[in-house]
Amino acid sequence: LIDHATVKHGTAVQFLSFREVLDRMNQHLLAGQPLRNQQGADNGVRLLDLNGDGFMDVVIGNQSVQKTRIWNPDQQSWSESAFPTQLVSKPAADGHQSIRSRFGILNDQVVLFTLTPDESSSWRFDGKNWIEDKKLLSGLPAGEESLFILKAGIDQGFRLRDLNHDGQCELIVSNPGQQAVFKWSVEDSRWQQLPWSLPEEAFLVDAKGRDAGLRFVDINEDGFEDALFSNESRYSLHLFKSLEEGWKQLFDKQRNAAGEVPAISRNGTNNGAWFHSKHLWVQNEDTAKLKHLVAGKSFEELMELQGPQPKSPSAALKSIQVKPGFHVELVAAEPLVQDPVAFDWGPDGKLWVTEMADYPLGVDESGKFAGRVRYLEDTDGDGKYDKSTLFLEGLGYPTGVMSWRKGAIVTTAPEVFYAEDTDGDGKADLRESLYTGFGEGNQQHRVNGLRWGLDNWIYLANGDSGGDLLSVKTGEKLTFGRRDLRIRPDSGLMDPQSGQTQFGRERDDWGNWFGSNNSNPAFHYALADHYLRRNQSLIAPDAKVQVSIRPGAATIFPVSKTQVRFNDFNKVNRITSACGLCFYRDELLGSDFVGNSFICEPVHNLVHREIVAPKGTTFSSQRAESEQDSEFMASTDNWFRPTMARTGPDGAIWVADMYRHVIEHPQWIPQEMQEKLDLRAGKEQGRIYRIVKDETPLRSVPRLDQLSDSELVQVLESPNGTQRDMVHQWIVSRKQLSTVPELKRMVATGKAATARLHALCVLDGLGEITAAEVMTALSDSHPGVRRHAIRIGENFVNESPEIGSKYLNLVNDTDPQVQMQLAYSLGEWNSPKAGVALAQLVLKHDQDVYLRTAILSSTGSHLDSFTTALFQELKGKQPPAESFNALVAMVVADKDQATLKQIYQVVGKQTVGKPYESWQFRAIATLLQSLG
């Protein structure tokens, strides 16, 4: 550096020694008064910004000089005025001088106090001069309780410090004989003593006025300074809560030979302690032999001496790590929201939230209900919620909520109900039970979900507790069993669906349904239960397909410290609490994220991502290359408990954080461990976050309730799946028939395939679709549209030869999902041609177990035409093995003698002059085995 300066500037650069620098500072900055006197003691010189202009000024208050120096940056000069007192006492015999005056800030002005038995004065700085103001002493104790900064040459631990960052300093006095904290009342212009003080035995100074070992440091990173005390005999940590509560003790321990926290002071002197990089460091003669010459304790380690402690919302946000290129924003936190487990957006901008405040065993640990539903509002349009309205309370462990009509649908076993505010006070006064009988097992295993389907049904997750259901409107009964469910709340219809999902059934843009359970991050439900039920003789495979190429309790990579496990000790850092599955249904985060799955893992404090790709009629997924040993979102905070992830209408990924110390249900915690835990710690906390791509503006979210018909339908062109679902549901639930012309135009001319798809499905939901729209959609360029046109075409195919003809043409469609839906829908067509088409399909797809099953599910009413066409196509050749075996078993179960005879005649036919072929022996064996 010196060589470079010499070469570039030559002799124009003069290099100063440290001594020369110090001399110039003393002369020009400090007006000839160094910070320390000749004996090395405090010389009564201070640097501070007196007038709030952002530049440091100088105050000199010693025996020889009392001066104030204000720096004028525009004129590059000093303005000097008098200083009213001495900052330090007269030098003692050893040259030591004690501080007798303290600075602070009150009412946006720097204030000064000198409090000794000989002098009790106070001043404020008006920008130019010091003005004596005795009112600044109002409210302070008098007589024997008088406060002093210095008494008999002993520091009394008098300090001015802004504890709550409101711009006003609090007054602290802390010594073995006096502990108190005062706040300045702006309204009354006087000091008021607070009902708390620094903790007992944690003093700023000892009886001799020496350093007792207390420091104000933000240990838990909530933005407020905590009190860390550590001396030669004990150590303690006290977290600042508020001016109402003061400091809360985290731990207080006697020191032993292997003390947990390095001493800040020993016998009244600094032990070589300082704070840096979120650590307490100590360097002295005792650390000289250590590897790095210092001893230290991280803030995280300090917090964990009493186990992981809750963080403030801002501190919790800082503890979250997310994939590079993204950042996390806090959109809501306590007190606006507490214990969130599920949420949904309303057409009017409200965010509906389900709060399981009674988890795990009720607020009294004996089952008393305290679940809530509330809605949040952003009243100032800054993208963050600032208003919270309690809509429902006293619910029993609510698990889900969906905005519906003028209120919300709520899942809370044993019922699903609708609630509405009819008088405008924000609280529900109408409650209508829709379905009852859901199982009330473990609170983690109850009915939940509430997701809108393209088929205009609302889908529910089983939760693993089943139940004997009753539709209140229709009186229909249904045994839930090990399946999921779909409902139509207006009519009371209910219909079992393939499952089962523990928490959070979800679909992608094209109507493929997925779920999960604690040990499995994602299932694809490859078969639709309502189609399979048509053929009771069909032996179907499990509809639940493991999607991840590493299924089950796969390895994950938390960044939080491993905590004591209560069970499954071999599953540390493995998926054990997967829930709240989300598929990203937007493009805003980048093309690499479209269709990705996001799985919440609350036990390990993270959200796991996988890239999902089609695999025939089902799907597979795997980690992203850039996340082979990391997670998309993870927190160092053990209280971070993500329960649900969703694509937000703004294009971000939203995450509900229940924020609890213990997330495991007591059912799985040994009794002796339960007695040591606060199972409800965190009951008054909770956060909702969103994950945003850096430097990418969020999407604007339209107020659907304020849009015209054409504007409403146009939102279906949005790349955002949540916006499209909201419009779809809004139009159908309100039966908004005025949108029909716009919807029909969109089916034919919509720019985005997803827009054409939703327009088609909305028309179906309104009951306003015609064969013309179905025919248009059956020829759509996108297979996702063709697929649902086939499904909706079931309502027309028996009256429309054109649609039937189109079905036959689609036998040759190359898309697996189109073939799958066609296989299902041919079973709804009352024409022998359907059996012929099914035979053609089974010859093409014998090796795809799910497509084969879909085909056979449709053969119930077409068995004769299907079998005849199949063997005509074979022309004596070997039938497809898997399909043949399933067909034989099905026919035998149906006791269909005519079809059995037809099968036997085909497989038993011998070509003249040739022996039986091997496939014929196998086929006969299958037939005989099925007959028993």
Buried (B, 14 or more C-beta within 10 A) or exposed (E): EEEEEEEEEEEEEEEEEEEEEEEEEBEEBBBEBBBEBEEEBBBBBBEEEBBEBEEEBBBBBBBEBBBBBBBEEEEEEBEEEEBBBBBBBEBEEEEBBBBBBBBBBBEEBBBBBBBBEEEBBBBBBEEEBBEEBEEBBBBBBEEEEEBBBBBEBBBBBBBBBBBBEEEBBBBBBBBEEBBBBBBBEEEEEBBEBBEBBBBEBBBBBBEEBBBBBBBBBBBBBBBBBBBBBBBBEBBBBBBBBEBEEBBBBBBBBEBEEEBBBBBBBBBBEBBBBEBEEBBBBBBBEBBEEEEEEBBBBEBBBBBBBEBBBBBBBEBBBBBBBBBEEBBBBBBBBBEBBBBBBBBBBBBBBBBBBBBBBBBBBBBEEEEEBBBBBBBBBBEEEEBBBEEBBEBBBEBBBBBBBBBBBBBBBBBBBBBBBBBBBEEEEEEBEEEEEBBBBBBBBBBBBBBBBBBBBBBBBBBBBBBBBBBBBBBBBEEEEBEBEEBBBBBBBBEBBBBBBBBBBBBBBBBBBBBBBBBBBBBBBBBBBBBBBBBBEBBEBBEBEEBBBBBBEBBEBBEBBBBBEEBEBBEBEEBEEBBBBBBBBBBBBBEBBBEEBBBBBBBBBBBBBBBBBBBBEBBBBBBBBBBBEEBEEBBBBBBBBBBBBBBBBBBBBBBBBBBBBBBBBBBBBBEEBEEEEBEEBEBBBBBEBBBBBBBBBEEBEBBEBBEBEEBEBEEBBBBBBBBBBBBBBBBBBBBBBBEBEEBBEBBBEBBEEBEBBBBBBBBBBBBBBBEBBEBBBBBBBBEBEBBBBBBBBBBBBBBBBEEBEBBBBBBBEBBEBEBBBBBBBBBBBBBBBEBBBBBBBBBBBBBBBBEBBBBBBBBBBBBBBBBBBBBBBBBEBBEEEBBBBBBBBBBBBBBBBBEBEEBBEBBBEBBEEEEEEEEBBEBBEBBBEBBEEBEE
